[in-house]
Amino acid sequence: MAAYQVMQRLGPGDLTLADIAGEAGVTAGALVQRFGSKRDLLLKLSERFSTGTGEMFASLRQAHRSPLATLRAYADCMAGMATTPAALMRNLSYLQIDLTDEDFRKHLEKSARATREELQNLVRDAIAAKELVPATNARQLARTIEAIIGGSMLSWAHYQEGTATKYIRDDLNAVLKPYLR
């Protein structure tokens, strides 16, 4: 978790084991003994997060009264990666590693597939809760929601109109509008 905290402040090129060790209250040597290298530590973190998607969505479900409220809370969580354009760029730098290094990519794909499945479940639950019309294609709408959140995050960085949270939420609501009951 110390690595995750430091990653919120530093991009991959600036991140060092010494930074992580300082956050964790241990020595850099202890991290080398435990993980071997910065890459191996980041890979272990990537693996850990790739298995936590279900837990994250379960936590969001517990905190919100309806499937659509949970879906909007997920969008807000994603907007947290773009608190500033610089924060978004830092997160995109880590994404670049996830996309180009096969060892990281397998964890990214696992997390992405689990996220899409959770989004589909939320859409299905929203249909069952009569928040969305019965004819809604849960699979397609989940893909669209996934695309709109990522795309809106980038668009917000271009235009910087208001907060990323509001920008993404407005786009998500526009996509959901035709499906609402």
C-alpha positions, 0 to 999 in steps of 0.5 A: 500500500505504501507503493500505491500511496507514492504512485499517487504522487510520482510517475514511474520514471520518478518513483524509487524504492527509497520513496516507497521505503520511506512511505512504508517506514522500512529501508530500501534494502528491505524492499529489495530483499522482499521484492527484488526490484522496483519492477517486481514490486510494481508487478506484485502490486499490479497482481494484487489489484487485479484480484481486488475488483470484486471487493471494490464493487462489493464495497461500493454496493454496500455504500449505495442504495441502488445499482445505478447509485453504485454505478455512479459511485464507480464513475466517481472513483474512476474520476479520482484518477483525474483530480488534475491533468497532471494526476491523469498523466501520471496515471496514464504513465502507469497505464502505458507500462500495463499496456506494453509490458506483457507481465503487467498486461495480463493483470490489467486484462484480468482487472478489465474483464472483471470490471466489465463483468461487474458493470454488466451485473450492475446494469442487470441489477438496475433492470431488475430493480426497475431503474432501467428499461427491461429491453436494455442490453446489459452487455452492450450498455456495460461496454458503453459505460466503460468507454464513456468513463475512460473517454470522458476522463480524457476529454475532461483533461482536454477542456478542463471544464469543472471537475473531472467527477462532474464532467464524467458524471454528466456524460454517464448520465447522458448515456444512461438517460434513454434507458432510465425508467 
